[in-house]
């Protein structure tokens, strides 16, 4: 069975690495990006099953990222 892909959007590299290590051990695949613009682009990948989104991000805050993802997504949320 294919592992769920978790998109982690957080500018704290150390925290992202720690969380990615934990989630990988729990059976998830991880993709980490470190700013809001990258998060918007990566979130549109249909392979992404779960998004962990920080609020305070460079380039675009988490609330803006979420609004943009919702406008561009074809997934029923």
C-alpha positions in Angstrom: 0.0 0.0 0.0 1.3 3.5 -0.9 2.2 5.7 2.1 0.2 9.0 2.5 2.2 12.1 1.5 2.4 14.8 4.1 3.3 18.3 3.0 5.0 20.2 5.8 5.1 24.0 5.3 7.2 25.6 8.0 10.2 27.9 8.0 11.9 26.3 11.0 14.2 23.8 9.4 15.1 22.1 12.6 11.5 21.6 13.6 10.7 20.4 10.1 13.5 17.8 10.2 12.4 16.6 13.6 8.7 16.3 12.6 9.7 14.6 9.3 11.8 12.1 11.1 8.9 11.2 13.4 6.3 11.0 10.7 8.5 8.9 8.5 8.8 6.5 11.3 5.0 6.4 11.6 4.7 5.4 7.9 4.2 8.7 6.1 6.2 10.1 3.2 7.2 13.7 3.8 7.8 16.7 1.6 8.9 19.8 3.4 9.0 23.4 2.0 10.0 26.5 3.9 7.9 29.4 2.8 4.4 30.3 1.8 5.0 30.6 -1.9 6.6 27.1 -2.1 3.7 25.8 0.1 1.1 27.0 -2.4 2.8 25.3 -5.3 3.5 22.1 -3.5 0.0 21.8 -2.1 -1.5 21.5 -5.5 0.3 18.2 -6.1 -2.6 15.6 -6.1 -0.3 13.1 -4.2 -0.5 15.3 -1.1 -2.9 13.8 1.4 -2.2 16.0 4.5 -0.9 19.5 4.9 0.7 20.7 8.1 0.8 24.5 7.7 2.5 27.0 9.9 0.9 30.4 10.3 4.0 32.6 10.4 5.8 32.0 7.2 8.1 34.2 5.0 6.8 35.5 1.7 3.2 34.6 2.4 1.6 33.8 5.8 -0.3 30.6 6.5 -3.7 32.2 6.3 -2.9 33.5 2.8 -1.5 30.2 1.8 -4.7 28.4 2.9 -7.0 30.9 1.0 -4.9 30.5 -2.2 -4.9 26.7 -1.9 -8.7 26.7 -1.4 -9.2 28.9 -4.5 -6.9 26.8 -6.7 -7.8 23.4 -5.5 -10.2 21.1 -7.3 -10.6 18.8 -4.2 -13.8 19.0 -2.3 -13.0 20.3 1.1 
